[in-house]
């Protein structure tokens, strides 16, 4: 299975975008809370404000958690990509070394055969 760094990074960015959207929703909720508080002066507002505060706290926590997940996705994607590139480089080096050894062995064998032929 081929690893697609670009897709993985995009997925991480998308999760971060969702976290930003959630934070924006929290800000909108705070605007509603402010508007409601300025236009409705009932006793119930204490309880309503308390629940607004609980919601915004939870929304902030979720946004932070999502942002952390998005960053982890991007970090892991970069790490996997680096590991794949290191493995490819190691395989290419091993192949080049094996080819160089095979060539050196063939040359040594040819040289030994030439010496044997020259000195019967």
N, C-alpha and C positions, 0 to 999 in steps of 0.2 A: 504494500500500500504506500503510495506516494504521500509525503508530508507537504502540505501547502502552507508555507509560512504566512503568505499574504492573507489567506482566508482566516487563519488562526488569529493573526493580529487584528483583522477586521472584526472578528467575533468579540475579542476583548474590548475593542473600541466601542462596539455596539452596547455591550454591557455597561460601560462607563457612560455612554449617552443616555441609557435608561436611568442610571443613577442621577444624572443631571436633570432629566425630566421629572423624576420623583422629587428632587430638591425644589424644582420650580413649582410643583404641585403644593409642596409644603409652604412655599412663599405665598401662593394663592390662598391657601387655607388661612394663613395669618392675616391676609387682607380681609377675608370674609369675617374672621374673628373680630378684627378692629372695627369693621363697618357695623357688625351686629352689636358690638359693645357700645358703640357711640349712639346707636339709634334705639336700643332696647335697654332700659334701665330697671329690669325686673330682678327680683331676688334670685331667680333661676340662673341668671348670668354667671354667678359664682360657679355653679356646677357645670354649666356649658363651657365656660372658660377653662375649667379644670380638664374637661374632656378634650377640648381643642389642644391644650398643652400636652396631654398624654399622646394624642394623635401625632402632633408635630415631633415629639420626642421619638416616637416609634418610627415615623417616616424618616427622620434623620439617621436613626440607627440602621434602618434597612438600606438607605442610600449609601451610607458609609460601607456597609457590608458588601453591597453590590460593586461599589468602586474597588474595594479590595479584591473581589473575585475577578473583575475585569483586568486589574493590574497583574494578578497572578496568572491569568490566561496569557497575557502578553509576555510576561517574564518566562513562563514555561515554554511558550512557543519559540522564543528566542533561544532558550537553552537547548531545546530539542533540535532546532536548526543547527546550532553550533556543534552538537554531538554528531549529527549526521554528516556535517562537513568534515569534522575531525576524522570520522570513520572512513569517509571517502578518501581523504588525504593519506591516511595510514594504509589503506588498501592499494592506492596508487603507488605509494612508496615501496610497499612490499612487492608489488608486481614489477616495478622498475629494478629493484634489487635482485629479484629472481631472474629477470631477463639478463641483467648484467652478469650474474654468476653463471648462467647457462652459456652466455657468449664467451666468458673467460674460460670456462671448462672446455668449450668446443675449440677455442684457439689453442689452449694447452694441449689438447688431444691431437690437434692437427700438427702442432709443433713437434710433439713427441713422435708422431708418425713420420714426419719429414726427417727428423734426426735418425730414426730407426732405418729409414730408407737410405739415408746418406751413409750410415755406418752399419753395413750388413754384418 
